Amino acid sequence: MVKKSTLDIAYEYVQSRKNEVPFSEIWNHIIETLSLSEADANGKVAKFYTNLMFDGRFVDLGDNIWDLRSRHPFDKVHIDLNDVYNDVDDGDDESDDDEEEIIVKKSKSEEEDDEEEKDEDDNSEDENNGGRRINKSLY
């Protein structure tokens, strides 16, 4: 008995079908063929999906519908990588409309606490330096 990979099982299944096939149908066929438990299936589905995406025999037609690449004309399933790379943000945009500015306003008690901590820090510096204040901006 020859052990087949999940991709080979998927290939044979999609090849036996006349039309494109939803991913869920392909995966259910693999689960049945390999008699996978639910736990095993859940542990393997992500790896299988990734492998399916990278296997050149298959093509994603959108909406998670898959078919064999050989059944479709090159110009319908080919992705021009120049188009993909031209759409990449080069970071030169002057507009940052996508970024959202969040302003957090402190309550009065938080502001008072911060002020007290600053005063305590200043007093401890005075004590640590023999009562002399040190201008930190010089350092």
Secondary structure as UniProt FT lines:
FT   HELIX           6..16
FT   STRAND          21..22
FT   HELIX           23..34
FT   HELIX           38..54
FT   TURN            56..57
FT   STRAND          58..60
FT   TURN            63..64
FT   STRAND          65..68
FT   HELIX           69..71
FT   HELIX           74..77
FT   HELIX           81..86
FT   TURN            97..98
FT   HELIX           108..128
FT   TURN            129..131
FT   HELIX           136..138
//
